[in-house]
């Protein structure tokens, strides 16, 4: 089992920046991939960015050039640096971890609101 706890959400003005953090605990050695998803009101959950254990990253087209995902030195932490935020980035952001056995684990989410 893997437990994920997100932090860093809040209210930010358009054009601002924010960093989300996610700390994994439990069987972290089984984690192959970590990512951030988001779900806006009335919309489906979507992948924002992901990073493999080897450091390869992928991003949704809507956030390329603005968001950066990275893993901490201890490998059980993943960050999402978000710059040039837009109102359409408003959503609940969820941390996700995928184990080598294909199991997916989710955090409870952290709310980001981009508004003036």
C-alpha positions in Angstrom: 0.0 0.0 0.0 1.0 3.6 -0.7 -0.4 6.6 1.0 -0.2 10.1 -0.7 -0.6 13.5 0.9 -0.8 16.6 -1.1 -0.2 20.2 0.0 0.3 23.6 -1.4 -3.1 24.5 -2.9 -4.8 27.8 -2.4 -5.9 31.0 -4.0 -3.7 32.8 -6.5 -4.2 35.6 -9.0 -4.0 35.0 -12.7 -0.4 35.1 -13.8 0.8 34.0 -10.4 2.8 30.9 -9.4 2.3 28.1 -6.9 4.0 24.8 -6.0 2.2 21.7 -5.1 3.9 18.9 -3.1 3.0 15.3 -2.6 4.6 13.0 -0.1 4.3 9.2 -0.5 4.6 6.8 2.4 4.3 3.1 2.8 5.6 0.8 0.1 7.3 3.5 -1.8 9.8 1.2 -3.4 7.0 -0.2 -5.5 6.3 3.1 -7.2 7.2 3.3 -10.8 5.4 6.5 -11.8 4.1 9.6 -10.1 1.8 12.2 -11.5 -0.6 15.0 -10.9 -4.2 15.0 -12.2 -6.8 17.6 -11.8 -10.6 17.8 -11.9 -12.5 21.0 -12.5 -16.1 21.3 -11.6 -18.3 19.5 -14.1 -15.3 18.0 -15.9 -13.6 14.7 -15.9 -10.3 14.1 -14.1 -7.3 14.7 -16.4 -3.6 14.1 -16.4 -1.6 17.2 -15.8 1.9 15.9 -15.6 3.8 12.7 -14.7 7.3 11.5 -14.0 8.8 8.0 -14.1 11.2 6.6 -11.7 13.9 7.2 -14.3 13.1 10.9 -14.6 11.1 11.0 -17.8 8.3 13.5 -17.8 5.1 14.1 -19.7 2.7 17.0 -19.7 -0.8 17.8 -20.9 -0.6 20.2 -23.8 -2.5 22.8 -21.8 0.3 23.2 -19.3 3.4 22.7 -21.3 5.8 25.5 -20.8 4.0 26.6 -17.7 4.1 23.7 -15.3 7.1 21.6 -14.2 7.0 18.3 -12.4 9.9 17.0 -10.4 10.8 14.4 -7.8 12.6 15.0 -4.6 16.0 13.5 -3.8 14.3 10.9 -1.6 12.2 9.8 -4.5 9.1 9.7 -2.3 8.1 13.3 -3.0 6.8 14.9 -6.2 6.4 18.5 -6.9 4.4 20.5 -9.4 5.7 24.0 -10.0 2.9 26.0 -11.7 3.7 29.4 -13.3 1.6 31.8 -15.4 -1.5 30.4 -13.9 -4.8 30.9 -15.6 -8.4 30.8 -14.3 -8.9 27.6 -16.3 -6.3 25.9 -14.1 -8.7 26.1 -11.2 -9.4 22.5 -10.1 -8.8 20.0 -7.4 -5.3 18.6 -8.0 -4.7 15.0 -7.1 -1.4 13.2 -6.6 -1.2 9.8 -8.2 1.3 7.0 -7.9 1.5 3.8 -10.0 3.1 0.7 -8.7 5.2 -1.7 -10.7 2.2 -4.1 -10.4 -0.1 -1.6 -12.1 -1.9 -0.5 -8.9 -2.9 3.1 -8.8 -2.9 5.1 -5.6 -4.5 8.5 -5.0 -4.2 11.4 -2.6 -7.3 13.2 -1.3 -6.6 16.3 -3.4 -5.8 19.9 -2.9 -7.8 22.8 -4.3 -6.2 25.4 -6.5 -8.3 28.5 -7.3 -7.0 31.0 -9.8 -9.0 34.2 -9.6 -8.6 37.9 -9.2 
